[in-house]
C-alpha cells in the first residue's frame, strides 16, 4: 500500500515551484547552462527557458542569472535565493513524505 502526494507552490499567476522546476534549477547549477540542463532533463530548451522566465518573474528576487553566448556559449547561474528555495523545498518535501508515511499506518489495517 502507498499514499502518494506532490507539492506545488503557486500564486495567482500559476505554479511557481514544483519537483520538476526544482530539478531544473539543480541541473542548471550542475551544468552551468540552461541548454545543457534542458538536455539532461529531457525537455526542450524553450520549455526550460519559459519555466525559468516564469520563476524569475514570480519571485521577488532573481533566481537564475543568464548570460548570452559568445564564442564559448552562454551560461546560467543560480542566485543564493534559488539555492535557499531548493533547500526549503526539499525540506518541505521530506516533511510531506514523512507525514504521508505516518498516515499510511492508519490505512493499512482498513485497506487490503
RAPEKA-V559200 format. One record per backbone hydrogen bond with DSSP energy under -0.5 kcal/mol. CO is the residue of the C=O (numbers start at 1). NH is the residue of the N-H. E is the energy in kcal/mol with one decimal. If there is no record, write none. Layout:
co,nh,e
CO,NH,E
CO,NH,E
This chain:
co,nh,e
7,19,-0.5
8,10,-0.6
9,16,-3.4
9,17,-2.2
11,14,-1.6
14,11,-2.3
17,9,-3.2
18,22,-2.5
19,23,-2.3
20,24,-2.1
21,25,-2.4
22,26,-2.4
23,27,-2.3
24,28,-2.3
25,29,-2.1
26,30,-2.2
27,31,-3.3
28,32,-2.9
32,76,-1.6
33,37,-2.0
34,38,-2.5
35,39,-1.8
36,40,-2.3
37,41,-2.5
38,42,-0.8
38,43,-2.3
39,42,-0.7
44,48,-2.4
45,49,-3.1
46,50,-2.5
47,51,-2.3
48,52,-2.3
49,53,-2.6
50,54,-2.5
51,55,-2.5
52,56,-2.7
53,57,-2.3
54,58,-2.3
55,59,-1.3
63,79,-2.7
64,66,-0.6
65,77,-2.4
67,75,-1.8
70,73,-0.7
75,67,-2.6
77,65,-3.3
79,83,-1.9
80,84,-2.1
81,85,-2.3
82,86,-2.3
83,87,-2.1
84,88,-2.7
85,89,-2.8
86,90,-2.6
87,91,-2.0
88,92,-2.5
89,93,-2.9
90,94,-2.1
91,95,-2.4
92,96,-2.4
93,97,-2.4
94,98,-2.6
95,99,-2.2
96,100,-2.5
97,101,-2.5
98,102,-2.1
99,103,-2.2
100,104,-1.7
101,105,-0.9
102,106,-0.6
103,106,-0.7
103,107,-1.0
104,107,-0.7
104,108,-1.7
105,109,-0.7
107,110,-1.3
107,111,-1.7
